[in-house]
Amino acid sequence: MIYRKPKKEDAANMLQYLKRIGGESDNLTFGAEGLPFTIKQEEEYLDKLSAPCIIAVEDDGTIVGDGSLELGVRRISHSAELGISVCKAYWGKGVGSTIMNMLIQEAKDRGITKINLKVRADNERAKALYKKFGFVKEGYTTRMLKVGDEYFDGELWGLML
């Protein structure tokens, strides 16, 4: 597997990946429809990214995982919001851990002192990964996600670096 910053040329592959993972899990903010971006919009987004705040995981030409840090500005410039996803077929194979290591190192390299994330409260697999890296639960929010007609609560987690 290759862990790298996605390029503009990866736009179609990234959008296909997002549809795939959206259909595999109800733990994301979107479903099998993926994100509402055209290939051109995704190309522009990927083209604007600064050094690897987003990581794509490629296996045999197919994106199978990704992670990102959304950097804060002004009074929250010491922090970043982390997002991570991995195709179900790659769960338990160390892909998520490798992405986490890379994103945490990237945050440290950028002088970030706090990483935040949101997770569905019943997503025990994800919470186990976050605990492994030292994240702690810092808050709780009700009805964070709505899948169909059902609401799911969320938790706010953080890691001080």
C-alpha positions in Angstrom: 0.0 0.0 0.0 1.1 3.6 -0.7 0.4 6.4 1.8 0.6 9.8 0.1 -0.9 13.2 -0.5 -3.6 13.0 -3.1 -3.0 14.9 -6.3 -5.4 16.8 -8.6 -5.3 13.7 -10.9 -6.8 11.6 -8.0 -10.1 13.5 -8.0 -12.3 10.8 -9.7 -10.7 8.0 -7.6 -11.2 10.0 -4.4 -14.9 10.7 -5.2 -15.4 7.0 -6.0 -13.8 6.1 -2.7 -16.1 8.4 -0.8 -19.1 6.8 -2.3 -17.7 3.4 -1.5 -17.1 4.1 2.2 -20.3 6.0 2.5 -22.2 2.9 1.5 -20.2 0.7 3.9 -20.9 2.5 7.1 -23.4 4.7 8.8 -20.7 6.3 10.9 -19.9 9.1 8.4 -21.6 12.4 7.7 -22.6 11.1 4.2 -23.9 7.9 2.7 -23.4 6.0 -0.5 -24.2 9.2 -2.5 -20.7 10.4 -1.4 -20.0 14.1 -1.3 -21.8 16.6 -3.7 -18.7 17.6 -5.7 -18.0 17.3 -9.3 -14.7 16.0 -10.5 -13.6 19.5 -11.3 -14.5 20.8 -7.8 -12.6 17.9 -6.3 -9.6 18.6 -8.5 -9.6 22.2 -7.4 -9.8 21.1 -3.7 -6.9 18.7 -4.1 -4.9 21.2 -6.0 -5.2 23.8 -3.2 -4.1 21.5 -0.4 -1.0 22.5 1.3 1.6 19.9 2.4 0.1 16.7 3.5 -2.9 17.7 5.7 -4.7 15.0 3.8 -3.4 11.4 3.2 -4.7 9.0 0.7 -4.0 5.3 1.0 -3.7 3.5 -2.3 -3.7 -0.2 -3.0 -3.2 -1.4 -6.5 -4.4 1.9 -7.9 -7.6 2.2 -5.8 -8.0 4.6 -2.8 -8.8 2.5 0.3 -8.4 5.0 3.1 -7.9 8.6 3.9 -7.2 11.0 6.7 -7.2 14.7 7.1 -6.4 17.6 9.4 -8.4 20.7 9.1 -6.2 23.4 10.6 -7.7 26.0 12.8 -7.2 29.8 12.2 -6.8 32.8 14.5 -7.6 31.9 18.1 -7.9 28.2 17.3 -4.7 28.1 15.2 -3.2 25.8 17.8 -5.7 23.1 17.0 -6.8 20.9 14.1 -9.9 18.7 13.4 -9.0 15.2 12.4 -11.0 13.0 10.1 -10.2 9.4 9.1 -11.9 6.6 7.1 -10.9 3.2 5.8 -12.7 0.8 3.5 -14.2 -2.1 5.4 -12.1 -4.7 3.7 -9.0 -3.0 5.2 -10.3 -2.7 8.8 -8.0 -4.4 11.3 -5.0 -4.3 8.9 -3.1 -1.3 10.4 -4.2 1.2 7.8 -6.0 3.4 10.4 -3.1 3.3 12.8 -0.6 4.3 10.0 -2.8 7.2 9.0 -3.1 8.3 12.6 0.6 8.2 13.1 1.2 10.3 10.0 -1.5 12.9 10.9 -0.2 13.2 14.5 3.3 13.7 13.2 2.1 16.3 10.7 0.3 18.1 13.4 3.4 18.2 15.6 5.5 19.4 12.6 3.1 22.3 12.1 3.2 23.3 15.8 -0.4 22.1 16.5 -0.8 21.4 20.2 -4.4 20.0 20.2 -6.2 17.6 17.8 -10.0 17.3 18.0 -12.4 14.9 16.4 -16.1 13.8 16.5 -17.2 10.2 16.6 -20.5 8.5 16.7 -21.1 7.4 20.3 -21.6 3.8 19.5 -18.7 3.4 17.1 -16.5 1.3 19.4 -14.0 0.3 16.7 -13.1 3.9 16.0 -13.0 4.8 19.7 -10.6 2.0 20.4 -8.3 3.4 17.7 -8.5 6.9 19.3 -7.8 5.5 22.7 -4.8 3.6 21.4 -3.3 7.0 20.4 -4.1 8.8 23.6 -7.2 10.6 22.7 -9.7 11.1 25.5 -13.4 11.8 25.5 -14.1 15.4 26.2 -17.7 15.9 25.5 -21.0 14.5 24.3 -23.6 15.8 21.9 -27.1 14.4 21.2 -28.5 13.7 17.8 -25.1 14.5 16.0 -26.0 12.3 13.0 -29.3 11.5 11.3 -29.4 8.3 9.2 -32.8 7.9 7.6 -35.2 8.8 10.4 -32.9 7.7 13.2 -30.7 10.0 15.3 -27.3 9.0 16.7 -25.4 10.7 19.5 -21.8 11.8 19.2 -18.7 12.2 21.3 -16.0 14.9 21.1 -12.5 13.6 21.6 -9.2 15.4 21.9 -5.5 14.8 22.1 -3.0 17.2 23.6 0.4 17.0 21.8 
